[in-house]
Amino acid sequence: MVRMVKTEIWKLKRYHMIWAGVFLMLLSVVLTIFSTTAKDGTVWTFAFFTEQVIKNNATTIFPMCIALIAGYIIAREGKDDTLKSIMTIPIPYSSLLWGKLLVCTLLSLFFGLVSAAFTVIANLIMGFPGMSVASILQTFIQIILNCLFLYIAVMPVIAFATRIPNGHMVGTIIAFVYGYGGMFASGNITLANVYPVTASLGLISYRSYDAAVHWNVFLCLLSMIVVLMITAVFVFTAKGNVSVKAAKKHKKTTKKGW
């Protein structure tokens, strides 16, 4: 498995789709900057700005982003017509999928790091008060861990999409709706604790200082365990769909007449 993960990491060098993920992490921060221009009396601080970036990541950007990139990485073997060569190696298709999913775990941590860096840079530009070494460290920890937990929440969608030919685009749409549903789940704290997207916020103690927010860490953790179990079922029952190009049969024609 270690060798498989190393191989997948080497493959990432030729995937320009990774830059799309970096752009989407920047987009999340830019959207948050736009929201600061609203004249609604909100007092913006570095901590509040970070919270809004985390919310945008969870409900609109990151589930779609990681589902798109993970699905693309998995689908490339079929598109490049290399899957049939890989399947000649005596390894189960489920192991191949686990290797790719583990690499995407590293990617989610990387995108979290990029998002946190963009957040700090944006705050330096905007000049919101409250930035300190401790708050910057908290920003990096919360955003990176949140991206990791969001990836775990989306993993069943990614694993399910592998069963569909060219299913990575379908998985991206499902992940977007799935993430957007977190906005509605956040309205009920009980539902927020069990809905995987919002459960990721509970595991990083998002806005835990607010008296109205009561995270149940056990339920949030249980939600993550359940989605991992669902992912395992999808992966272990997956079969590699090797596309076989049918050879064109030339119809033998006989000339009429002399």
C-alpha positions as CSV (number, residue, x, y, z in Angstrom):
1,M,0.0,0.0,0.0
2,V,2.9,2.4,0.8
3,R,4.4,1.8,-2.6
4,M,1.0,2.4,-4.2
5,V,0.5,5.7,-2.4
6,K,4.0,6.8,-3.5
7,T,3.2,6.0,-7.1
8,E,-0.1,8.0,-6.9
9,I,1.8,10.9,-5.4
10,W,4.2,10.9,-8.3
11,K,1.3,10.9,-10.7
12,L,0.0,14.1,-9.1
13,K,2.7,16.0,-10.9
14,R,1.0,15.6,-14.2
15,Y,-2.5,16.5,-12.9
16,H,-3.2,20.2,-13.6
17,M,-6.5,19.7,-11.8
18,I,-4.7,20.3,-8.6
19,W,-4.4,23.9,-9.5
20,A,-8.2,24.0,-9.7
21,G,-8.3,23.0,-6.1
22,V,-5.9,25.8,-5.1
23,F,-8.1,28.3,-7.1
24,L,-11.2,27.1,-5.3
25,M,-9.5,27.6,-1.9
26,L,-8.7,31.1,-3.0
27,L,-12.3,31.6,-4.2
28,S,-13.6,30.7,-0.7
29,V,-11.5,33.5,0.8
30,V,-12.4,36.0,-1.9
31,L,-16.1,35.3,-1.4
32,T,-15.6,35.9,2.4
33,I,-13.9,39.2,1.6
34,F,-16.9,40.2,-0.6
35,S,-19.2,39.5,2.4
36,T,-17.2,42.0,4.5
37,T,-18.5,44.9,2.3
38,A,-22.1,44.4,3.4
39,K,-23.3,47.3,5.6
40,D,-25.1,45.2,8.2
41,G,-23.3,46.4,11.3
42,T,-21.1,43.3,11.6
43,V,-17.8,43.9,13.4
44,W,-15.1,42.0,11.5
45,T,-12.2,40.5,13.4
46,F,-9.6,38.0,12.3
47,A,-11.3,35.3,14.3
48,F,-14.7,36.1,12.8
49,F,-13.2,36.3,9.3
50,T,-11.6,32.8,9.8
51,E,-15.0,31.4,10.9
52,Q,-16.7,32.7,7.7
53,V,-14.0,31.1,5.6
54,I,-14.5,27.8,7.4
55,K,-18.3,28.1,6.8
56,N,-17.8,28.8,3.1
57,N,-15.4,25.9,2.8
58,A,-17.9,23.5,4.5
59,T,-21.1,24.5,2.8
60,T,-20.2,25.6,-0.7
61,I,-16.6,25.0,-1.8
62,F,-14.7,22.1,-0.3
63,P,-17.1,19.2,-0.7
64,M,-17.4,20.0,-4.4
65,C,-13.7,20.7,-4.8
66,I,-12.4,17.4,-3.2
67,A,-15.1,15.3,-4.9
68,L,-14.1,16.8,-8.3
69,I,-10.4,16.3,-7.9
70,A,-10.6,12.8,-6.2
71,G,-13.1,11.6,-8.9
72,Y,-10.8,13.0,-11.6
73,I,-7.8,11.2,-10.2
74,I,-9.7,7.9,-10.0
75,A,-11.3,8.3,-13.4
76,R,-8.0,9.1,-15.2
77,E,-7.0,5.4,-15.2
78,G,-10.0,4.6,-17.4
79,K,-9.7,7.7,-19.6
80,D,-5.9,7.1,-20.2
81,D,-6.7,3.5,-20.9
82,T,-4.2,2.3,-18.3
83,L,-6.6,0.5,-16.0
84,K,-6.5,-2.7,-18.0
85,S,-2.7,-2.7,-17.7
86,I,-2.8,-2.1,-14.0
87,M,-5.4,-4.8,-13.5
88,T,-2.9,-7.4,-14.8
89,I,-1.0,-6.9,-11.5
90,P,-2.2,-9.3,-8.9
91,I,-3.8,-6.6,-6.6
92,P,-7.5,-6.2,-5.9
93,Y,-9.3,-3.2,-7.4
94,S,-10.3,-2.2,-3.9
95,S,-6.6,-1.8,-2.9
96,L,-6.1,0.5,-5.9
97,L,-9.1,2.6,-4.8
98,W,-7.8,2.8,-1.2
99,G,-4.4,4.0,-2.5
100,K,-6.0,6.8,-4.4
101,L,-8.3,7.7,-1.5
102,L,-5.3,7.9,0.8
103,V,-3.5,10.2,-1.6
104,C,-6.7,12.4,-1.6
105,T,-6.5,12.5,2.2
106,L,-3.1,14.1,1.8
107,L,-4.5,16.5,-0.8
108,S,-7.3,17.5,1.6
109,L,-4.6,18.4,4.2
110,F,-2.7,20.3,1.5
111,F,-5.8,22.3,0.5
112,G,-6.5,23.1,4.1
113,L,-3.0,24.4,4.5
114,V,-3.4,26.5,1.3
115,S,-6.8,27.8,2.5
116,A,-5.4,28.8,5.9
117,A,-2.5,30.6,4.2
118,F,-4.9,32.5,2.0
119,T,-6.9,33.4,5.0
120,V,-4.0,34.9,6.9
121,I,-2.8,36.8,3.8
122,A,-6.3,38.2,3.2
123,N,-6.5,39.4,6.8
124,L,-3.2,41.1,6.4
125,I,-4.5,43.0,3.4
126,M,-7.9,43.8,5.0
127,G,-6.3,44.8,8.3
128,F,-8.9,43.2,10.6
129,P,-8.0,43.4,14.3
130,G,-7.2,40.4,16.6
131,M,-4.4,38.7,14.7
132,S,-1.8,37.2,16.9
133,V,0.5,34.2,16.8
134,A,-2.0,32.1,18.8
135,S,-4.9,33.1,16.6
136,I,-2.9,32.3,13.4
137,L,-2.0,28.9,14.8
138,Q,-5.6,28.2,15.7
139,T,-6.6,29.2,12.2
140,F,-4.2,26.8,10.6
141,I,-5.3,23.9,12.9
142,Q,-9.0,24.5,12.5
143,I,-9.0,24.9,8.7
144,I,-6.7,22.0,8.0
145,L,-8.6,19.6,10.3
146,N,-11.9,20.8,8.9
147,C,-10.8,20.1,5.4
148,L,-9.7,16.6,6.5
149,F,-13.1,15.9,8.2
150,L,-15.0,17.3,5.2
151,Y,-13.1,14.9,3.0
152,I,-14.1,12.0,5.2
153,A,-17.7,13.2,5.0
154,V,-17.6,13.2,1.2
155,M,-15.7,9.9,0.8
156,P,-18.9,7.8,0.4
157,V,-20.0,10.1,-2.5
158,I,-16.5,9.7,-4.1
159,A,-16.5,5.9,-3.6
160,F,-20.1,5.6,-5.0
161,A,-19.2,7.7,-8.1
162,T,-16.5,5.2,-9.1
163,R,-19.3,2.7,-9.8
164,I,-20.7,5.0,-12.5
165,P,-18.9,5.4,-15.9
166,N,-17.5,9.0,-15.9
167,G,-19.2,9.4,-12.5
168,H,-16.8,12.0,-11.2
169,M,-18.9,14.8,-12.5
170,V,-22.1,13.2,-11.1
171,G,-20.2,12.9,-7.7
172,T,-19.2,16.6,-7.9
173,I,-22.9,17.6,-8.3
174,I,-24.0,15.3,-5.4
175,A,-21.2,16.6,-3.2
176,F,-22.2,20.3,-3.9
177,V,-25.8,19.6,-2.9
178,Y,-24.6,17.5,0.0
179,G,-22.4,20.3,1.3
180,Y,-25.0,23.0,0.7
181,G,-27.4,20.9,2.8
182,G,-25.1,21.8,5.8
183,M,-26.7,25.3,5.8
184,F,-30.1,23.8,6.6
185,A,-28.7,21.2,9.0
186,S,-26.9,24.0,11.0
187,G,-30.4,25.3,11.9
188,N,-30.9,22.4,14.3
189,I,-28.1,21.6,16.7
190,T,-29.1,17.9,17.0
191,L,-29.1,17.5,13.2
192,A,-25.9,19.5,12.9
193,N,-24.2,16.9,15.2
194,V,-25.1,14.0,13.1
195,Y,-25.0,15.5,9.6
196,P,-21.4,14.7,8.4
197,V,-20.7,18.1,6.8
198,T,-21.7,20.0,9.9
199,A,-20.3,17.3,12.2
200,S,-16.9,18.3,10.8
201,L,-17.4,21.7,12.4
202,G,-18.2,20.2,15.8
203,L,-14.9,18.3,15.7
204,I,-12.9,21.5,15.4
205,S,-15.1,23.3,18.0
206,Y,-16.4,25.8,15.5
207,R,-17.9,28.8,17.4
208,S,-17.9,26.7,20.6
209,Y,-17.6,30.0,22.6
210,D,-21.2,30.8,21.6
211,A,-23.6,29.8,24.3
212,A,-26.2,28.8,21.7
213,V,-23.8,26.3,20.1
214,H,-23.7,22.9,21.9
215,W,-21.6,20.4,20.0
216,N,-21.8,16.7,21.0
217,V,-18.3,15.5,20.1
218,F,-19.3,11.9,20.5
219,L,-22.1,12.2,18.0
220,C,-19.9,14.1,15.6
221,L,-17.2,11.4,15.8
222,L,-19.8,8.7,15.4
223,S,-21.0,10.4,12.2
224,M,-17.5,10.3,10.8
225,I,-17.2,6.6,11.7
226,V,-20.5,5.8,10.0
227,V,-19.4,7.5,6.7
228,L,-16.1,5.6,6.8
229,M,-17.9,2.3,7.2
230,I,-20.2,3.2,4.2
231,T,-17.1,4.1,2.2
232,A,-15.5,0.8,3.1
233,V,-18.6,-1.1,1.8
234,F,-18.5,0.8,-1.5
235,V,-14.8,0.3,-2.0
236,F,-14.7,-3.4,-1.1
237,T,-17.6,-4.2,-3.3
238,A,-16.3,-2.1,-6.3
239,K,-15.2,-3.7,-9.4
240,G,-12.8,-2.3,-12.0
241,N,-14.7,-1.4,-15.2
242,V,-12.1,-1.9,-17.9
243,S,-13.5,-0.5,-21.1
244,V,-12.9,-2.8,-23.9
245,K,-12.9,-1.2,-27.4
246,A,-14.8,-3.4,-29.7
247,A,-13.0,-4.0,-33.0
248,K,-14.9,-2.8,-36.0
249,K,-15.9,-5.7,-38.1
250,H,-15.6,-5.0,-41.8
251,K,-18.5,-6.4,-43.6
252,K,-17.4,-8.4,-46.5
253,T,-19.1,-7.2,-49.7
254,T,-19.3,-9.0,-53.0
255,K,-19.3,-7.2,-56.2
256,K,-22.4,-7.8,-58.3
257,G,-22.1,-8.5,-61.9
258,W,-19.0,-9.4,-63.9
